[in-house]
């Protein structure tokens, strides 16, 4: 009963997607272990924005593959009750003259080269889509109509339910304490509930990925970084029909989306607070920070100058030096695969990541080459730093 073909560590949106795709692609016995519950870690803190806009072309490919799943989630899982909570409202991104302009122009062209529909709008057209915002300073405005936002927790639990239906065993409330290996090959894991054996282990541990380094000595260049999300209550509605907005001209490269009624969900797309150790508990939100972000919001959304704070929370990113993930096999430990360091992209890419990690684990050709995401890129200096610089737009 304790022997499996594959063990997946972590049942967030990435681990649940990996587990489902392992079963879908033919793995016979799969065990998923999570220290708490499915989707209860950093997945539940996601703001849920979906887009294919990236300046790193490999991310565009993963995001496009993921979007194909999101837009037909129930059909893909063959579960008519499954829902990702998708709201297809589009994605606006704008830049004034300055250092982000050429990066935006290049990224839009990269999307077109992959067959993605993107439009370049003038200020009047953008204002028609998002009338509560001002665009008079925009030198370039891109619009991705096939984008929007969804619910990360629903997505994780949807993948988990579909995985269970295909025979995957998911055990919650079990902490993996040690990776078992012999002569450079994985043999299983030791946990708070006993020992489980497998020749393949896939770690999707997010901010806890440094456990891999502790267990194997293989460096894991990932840090936990806390970010704050605000829900602002304004005088004008930000309806679900209005697009997600990315403001490359604001100091914090703000991203904003509807949170229902007159509420706007908003956060910064830059570096946050680096934590000394993994911790996804709610952190403090200072009124100074609220005022700082509120001032940036009011600059773009004038009526929100009088907005109030409806709610707030913190979420934690697993950040690598180039703000892009490590995916695939690790050198020197046969049978060990990882997916960590998503740096705020994890939910957007989760269906595609689940597919490629499952394919790699089972010896299948991957939809997207994993070589650019290899761990050794940091030692080689081949970083996947986006043209916008470090930050969650990548």
KEGUMAR-248661 format. One record per atom (N, C-alpha, C): residue in one letter; z, x, y. Coordinates in steps of 0.02 Angstrom, whole numbers, plus 50000, padded with zeros to 5 digits. Each point is the difference from the previous one (the first is absolute). Example, Ala and Ser with C-alpha at 12.3 -4.5 7.8 and 13.67 -1.06 7.14 Angstrom:
BEGIN
A503905066049716A500004995550059A500005004550060S499644998250053S500035004250059S500374996150055
END
This chain:
BEGIN
X500005004049939X500004996050061X500005004250063X500185006449995X500055004350059X499415004750007X499454998849964X499415004250004X499434996050031X499675003150051X499464996650036X499425004950010X499424997350014X499435004250017X500085002950071X500214995750046X500075002050070X500644997050029X500365004050039X500574997750038X499845000650074X500114994750038X499915000050072X500684999750033X500145004650045X500645000150036X499894996750068X500324994350011X499944996550064X499594993749993X500284994350024X499654993649995X499894997150069X499845004350048X499774997650064X499284997849994X499664999150056X499324997549998X499535005049966X500145006550007X499585005049967X500135000149924X500645000549980X500165000249930X499794993849962X500084994150032X499804993849968X499244999749991X499645002550051X499275000349995X499785004849945X500335005849996X499845004849947X500114996949932X500574996649991X500164997149935X499494994749980X499824995750047X499514994949984X499335003149979X499785005150038X499355003049985X500015004049935X500575003149984X500055003349934X499874995049944X500334994250005X499894994949948X499294997350002X499754999050059X499324997450007X499485004749971X500135006550005X499525005049976X500145002149928X500484996749967X500065001049928X500615003749975X500475001950044X500615003249975X500384995149955X500255002449944X500294995449951X500734998550014X500395005050021X500714998750013X500215003750063X500204996150050X500175002650066X500704997650018X500415004650024X500684998550023X500055001750074X500264995350040X500135001250071X500754999850010X500275005050034X500725000450015X500115000150075X500464995950023X500164999850071X500754999950010X500235003850049X500725000550012X500294993550027X499584995850032X500254993650025X499594994349971X499554997150040X499594994549977X499285001150022X499544996449969X499305000450018X499924998550075X499695004750036X499844998950070X500585000250048X500605001949976X500594999650043X500135006350041X499615005249989X500105006250038X499634999950066X499625005350013X499645000450063X499434995050004X499774997549942X499474994950000X500204994050043X500614997849993X500224993950035X500065001050075X499955006350024X500055001450071X499325000650034X499464999249963X499335001050027X499824994650051X499625001950051X499744995150048X499364996749974X499725002649946X499494996449964X499295000250027X499865004450047X499325000150030X499505002849950X499414996849998X499465002249956X499395001750042X499715005749987X499405002250036X499665005349958X499365001250014X499665005749969X499885005550051X500254999150061X499895004950053X500435006149990X499685005649985X500325006649994X499515005250023X500265005550025X499565005650016X499945004849941X500424999349949X499945003749937X499574995849953X499425002349984X499504995849965X500234998049931X500395004449967X500264998249933X500454993850005X500384999550054X500424994150010X499584993750011X499445000850034X499554994350010X499784997349932X499825004549955X499774997949933X500554996449962X500615002650002X500564996849966X500174993350032X499974999750066X500154993750035X499474994749985X499375002149995X499474995349985X500084997249929X500165004349952X500144997649932X500594995349999X500505001550040X500604995850002X499854993350032X499595000050052X499834993750033X499644995249952X499595002649956X499654995849952X500504996249956X500575003249987X500534996749961X500384995050042X500205002050060X500404995650043X499654993450014X499355000350013X499664993950021X499884995249943X500125002349938X499934995549941X500575001649952X500615000050026X500585002349962X500114995949937X500004993450007X500124995749942X499465000949947X499385000450022X499455000949953X500035006849966X500185005250038X500035006749972X500545000449946X500574996850013X500555000249952X499934994749945X499494995750007X499904994449954X500644995849996X500284998650059X500624996150006X499924995550060X499854993649989X499864995550056X500594999050046X500605001749977X500594999350043X500165006350040X499645005449987X500145006250035X499744999750072X500375002950046X499805000250070X500265006350031X499585003250041X500215005750039X500204997850071X499964993550014X500164997650067X499505002350053X499375000649980X499505002950045X499844995450059X500015003050059X499754996850062X499425004350025X499404997349995X499415003850019X499834998450073X500275004050045X499934998850072X499605005450035X499835005449965X499645005550031X500465005350029X499705005750018X500375005850024X499635002850060X500334999950058X499745002950062X500325006850011X499615004950020X500265006550017X499635002550062X500385002350049X499695001950064X500275006650025X499575003650035X500205006450030X499735000350071X500405002550047X499755001650066X499635006749998X499725002150056X499755006850004X500575004849986X499855005349962X500535004749985X499945002849930X500545003049974X499965003949938X499884995849937X500124993550001X499904995949941X499304996849996X499615000650054X499374996450004X499495002449948X499905006549996X499515002649951X500234998649929X500655000449987X500264998549933X499864992849981X500094995450046X499854993049986X499264999049987X499585002950041X499274999249990X499795002749932X500275005749980X499845003049936X500254995749942X500614997450006X500284996049947X499614993549990X499794996950054X499604993949994X499345001449965X499705005750015X499385001849967X500125001549926X500575003149984X500165001249931X500074993649960X500284994850031X500044993549967X499304997249988X499585000350050X499324997549993X499635003649943X500115006649996X499675003949948X500214997749930X500584996949994X500234997449936X499834992749991X499594997350045X499784993149993X500494994850025X500505002250038X500504995450027X499764997050066X500094993650008X499804996750062X500505001550055X499785003450051X500405001150060X499564998750060X500314997550052X499644998450062X500305003950058X499585001550049X500255002850063X499964994550052X500584998450030X500054994550046X500105002450072X499804995850047X500195001450069X500664996450015X500265001250060X500664997350017X500014992449997X499474996850020X499984992750000X500014997349929X499625003249955X499994997849931X500695001049966X500305005850014X500675001349972X500504994950027X499954998550064X500454995250030X499924993049972X499404998449977X499894993649968X500364999449934X500085005749966X500355000149935X500765000550009X500215003750051X500725001150012X500144998950074X500014993750022X500034998550071X500655001950034X500535001549962X500635001950032X500015007450018X499485003749982X499985007250014X499505001550055X500105005850032X499525002450050X499635006049972X499355000350016X499565005349973X499615003650055X500234999450062X499615002750056X499965007650000X500445003449964X499995007349998X499655002749938X499744995649957X499725002249936X499315003050009X499925006149974X499345003149999X499614998349936X500374998349947X499684998249936X500474995449963X499734994449976X500394995149962X499634998749934X500355001249945X499724998549935X500334993849971X499614996249962X500264994049968X499774999749928X500484999549955X499874999349928X500174992949980X499514995549994X500154993049986X500314998949931X499835004349952X500274999349932X500645004249996X500524997850034X500655003550000X500524994950019X500635002150003X500534995450018X500675002549978X500404995749969X500655002049975X500194995749940X500495002349963X500224996449940X500745001649988X500254998049943X500715000649984X500095005149944X500335005550015X500065005449950X500444998049942X500534996250013X500444997949946X499644995349952X499634995250027X499614995549957X499495003849959X499705005150031X499515004049964X500325003749942X500575003250013X500345003749947X500214995549943X500294994350016X500234995449947X499404996949964X499444999150035X499404997449968X499735005049948X499975006450020X499795005149952X500485000449941X500664999650015X500495000649947X499954994349950X499924993950025X499944994349955X499375000549957X499455002250030X499385000949962X500075005549948X500375005350019X500115005549952X500414997649941X500524996250013X500424997349946X499584995649953X499564996150030X499574995649959X499565004049953X499835006150020X499585004349958X500425004549954X500654998949999X500425003549952X500415005750028X499975001350064X500395005450031X500744997950000X500445004749984X500724998850003X500275002850066X500294995850041X500295002150064X500754999049996X500375005550010X500734999849996X500285001850068X500374995350029X500305000950066X500725002449993X500265003050054X500695002250001X500135006149957X499495004049989X500075006149959X499775006050042X500435004950006X499835006050039X499785005649954X499425002950016X499775005949963X500385006150027X500335003549955X500445005650019X499695006849986X499525000249954X499715006549982X499344998949965X499525004450014X499375000149964X500085004749940X499824997649942X500055004149940X499335003449987X500035006449986X499385003749986X500155005949954X499495002149966X500075005449951X499385004450003X500095006450015X499465004950004X499434997550045X500194997550059X499504998050050X499674993449987X500294995849957X499724993549986X500544994750004X499844994450032X500464994450007X500134996849932X500644998449989X500174996449937X500374993450014X500194998750062X500344993750014X500465000650060X500484995350004X500485000050056X500694998349973X500495002650034X500704998349987X500234995450057X500324994549983X500174995050051X500724997649992X500204995950047X500674997049996X500074995149943X499444998349968X500004995449943X499795003549935X499995006650001X499815003749940X499355003850008X499755002749944X499415004250000X499394996049977X499445001050036X499374996849982X499475005549993X499604999549949X499515005349985X499294997750016X499615004650026X499294998850014X499665006750013X499375000449983X499615006050013X499705000250069X500044994350036X499744999650068X500524996450044X500175003150055X500454997050049X499665000050068X500014994350034X499714999450066X500564998450049X500115004550047X500524999050051X499704996750061X500264994150018X499814996650062X500654998850039X500365005350014X500694999650024X500074999850075X499445000450037X500034999250071X500475005250031X500494997850040X500435004850035X500455004049953X500044997749936X500405003649951X499585004949960X499395001550022X499565004449962X500255007249995X500475001950043X500285006849993X500375000949934X500154994549965X500295000749933X499555004149955X499344999550010X499535003849959X500125007450007X500125002250062X500145007150012X500655002149966X500504995750004X500655001549969X499945000349924X499584995849971X499934999749927X499555005449972X499515002250039X499485004549972X499945006650037X500255000550061X499905005950041X499345000150036X499574994949989X499364999550036X500134997250069X499785003550053X500154997750068X499734992950013X500404996150036X499804993350020X500074999450076X499465001550037X500055000250073X500004992950030X500574996649996X500054993250025X500684999150034X500004996550056X500614998650037X500064992550012X500624997750003X500124993050017X500044999350076X499624995350027X499954999350072X500094992650018X500504998550042X500164993150017X499614997750061X499724993949995X499624997050055X500304993150014X499954997950062X500274993650022X499444995050014X500104993949977X499534994650012X500364994650040X499664997450052X500304994950043X499594993649995X500344994450004X499674993550008X500194997550070X499514999650044X500124998050070X499784992850009X500424996250035X499864993050015X499734999550071X499364998350006X499684999750065X499854993050023X499754999350060X499864993350027X499334997249977X499565004349975X499354997749977X499935001049925X499654995649966X499955000649927X499575005949979X500225003249946X499605005049965X499864996849932X499464996249996X499884995949941X499745004249942X500044997249940X499755003549940X499245000950003X499664996550043X499285000850007X499825006050043X500495002550038X499875005850044X500055006449960X499575005050014X499985006049958X500605004550009X500125004049948X500455005850006X499715004550054X500445003350037X499765004450055X500315006949995X499585005050006X500225007050003X499835002950068X500505002350036X499925002450068X500055007650002X499425003349996X499995007350001X500175002850068X500014995850051X500155002450068X500734999950017X500424996949961X500714999850014X500345006349975X500565002150031X500345006149978X500195000049927X500194994249974X500214999549930X499444997849953X499384999750024X499444997449960X500224993549964X500214995150040X500284993949974X499534996349952X500304996849951X499624995049962X500384993450006X499624994550006X500284993550013X499644994849957X500374995049978X499704994449965X500424993850011X499694994349985X500374993750005X500584999949950X500564997250023X500564998949956X500184992549999X499504996050021X500084992849999X500214997350068X499694994650021X500184996950064X499885004650058X500515001150040X499955004550058X500295006949985X500115001549937X500305006549983X499475005149982X500115006050024X499575005849986X500405005149961X499735002349944X500295005649964X499695006350027X500415004950019X499745006150032X500405006149979X499655005649993X500335006349985X499555005650025X500275006149998X499625005950021X499675003349940X499425003050012X499645003449947X500045007550007X500595002550017X500115007250007X500615001949957X500205006350004X500565002349960X500644996350018X500424998949949X500634996650010X500585004849993X500564997449975X500615003949992X500035002949929X499985006649995X500045003249935X500724999749975X500084997649938X500664999249970X500175006149958X500645001849998X500195005949960X499944998949925X500004993649979X499954998449929X499694993149994X499714998449942X499704993349991X500514994550011X499814995150041X500454994550016X499594994450029X499944994449964X499624994450026X500444994450025X500645001550011X500444995150031X499814998950073X500164994350027X499844998550069X500365004850047X499625002850048X500285004550049X500124996550066X500335003250047X500134997050065X499364999550042X499964994950041X499454999150047X500304999850070X499875005250039X500315000450067X499624995850050X500354997450049X499684996150052X499565004450043X500155006450004X499555004650036X499325000249967X499995000149933X499375000049965X499634993450010X500374994549996X499694993550011X499684999750069X500355002750051X499744999950068X499375004550005X500025005649966X499435004750002X499374996949969X500084996949941X499434996849968X499804993850040X500494996350025X499854994050039X499585001550062X500145005750031X499615002050059X499275001449981X499905003149942X499315001349977X499654993549983X500364995349969X499714993549984X499804996350064X500445000150049X499864996450063X499395002850037X499885006549990X499425003250032X499354997249971X500014998349936X499404997549967X499994992349998X500594997049994X500064992749997X500444997750058X499714998950059X500394998950061X500524994549995X499854994549967X500484994649997X500625001849960X499955005249958X500575002049960X500495004450039X499895000750064X500485003650043X500674996349999X499994993549989X500614996049997X500204998349929X499715003549951X500144998549930X500725001749982X500274996449951X500655001649973X499945002849930X500535003149977X500015002849933X500234994649951X499544998049956X500174994849951X500345003049939X499765005649976X500295003449943X499755007249997X500305003949958X499785007049991X500235002449932X499665005049975X500225003349939X499725007149999X500245003949953X499745006749991X499695000649931X499495004149995X499675001549937X499935007549994X499945002549940X499985007249989X499345002049967X499675004950030X499395002849973X500155006249959X499605001149948X500015006449963X499445004350028X500185004750043X499515003650041X499875007049974X499365001849993X499805006849984X499795003650063X499885006649997X499815003750061X499364997550033X499534997149962X499394997550031X499974992350002X500564996849984X500054992750003X499524996649951X499885003249944X499594997049948X500305001649932X499844995849950X500375000549937X499805005749955X500455001549953X499865004449943X499874995449941X499435000949968X499794995649946X499765004149941X500194997949940X499715003049940X500495004449962X499715004449959X500405004449957X500295005850039X500595002349977X500315005850030X499895006149957X499865005850030X499885006049961X500645002349964X499915002349940X500565002949963X500434995149963X499834993650001X500404995049964X499524994849971X499775001349940X499524995649968X500304993149988X499624994850018X500234993249990X500364997050059X500095003850054X500344997450059X499494998650055X500014993850025X499584998150057X500454997150054X499775000650063X500404997550056X499564996150049X500344995750036X499704996750058X500554999350052X500015004450049X500524999850052X499725002550066X500394999150052X499805002650066X499514995550036X500074993549994X499504995450028X500044999450075X500565001950029X500045000850073X499804993750038X500184994249973X499844993750033X499374996749975X499615003349956X499384997249975X500084996549932X500595000549969X500064998149930X499784992949984X500254995150038X499834993149985X499254998950008X499715002550053X499284999150013X499575002449942X500225005549970X499605003349949X500234998549929X500524995849992X500334999349935X499554997849942X499554995150010X499574998349942X499555005949980X499715003450048X499575005749984X500395005849970X500605001350026X500425005449972X500184998349928X500204993849988X500174998149931X499435001149952X499404998350022X499415000949957X499895007449984X499995004350052X499825007049988X500535003849961X500644998450012X500525003549962X499994997749927X499874993749988X499944997649930X499395003149967X499455000350036X499405003149972X500115007349982X500325003650046X500135007149987X500475000949940X500514995849996X500475000649945X499684998749933X499504995749998X499674998149937X499365003949987X499875005050042X499415004249989X499344996850018X500034994950044X499404996650023X499755003050065X499374998950016X499755002250065X500324995950055X500245003450051X500344996450054X499504997350051X500174994350030X499574996950049X499875004650059X500525003750019X499975004650057X500245006849975X499655005550016X500245006649977X500705001550025X500425002749956X500695001550018X500105007150026X499495004249995X500075007050020X500255000850072X499744996050049X500255000950069X500744998450008X500294996149954X500704998050004X500455004549958X499735005449972X500395004349955X500575003450037X500545001349965X500585003450029X499835006850028X499555003649968X499875006950021X499625000450066X499804994350029X499655000350064X500445003050055X500664999049993X500455002650051X500035007749997X499995002749939X500005007349993X499325003050020X499464996149988X499335002450017X499834999050074X500404996150035X499844998550070X499454994950009X499884995949948X499474995050002X500314993150014X500354999550055X500364993850014X499534994350017X500244993949987X499624993950015X500234996950066X500105004250049X500224997550065X499444996050033X500154993950021X499514995950032X499835002450070X499444997450027X499775002250066X500434997450056X500434995049985X500454997650051X500635004350004X500075004949955X500625003949996X500474996849950X500595003049994X500494997249952X500244993350026X500084995449954X500204993350018X499694995049953X500234993850005X499844995149949X499304997150004X499595002050050X499314997550000X499555004549958X500175006449996X499655005049959X499254999650006
END
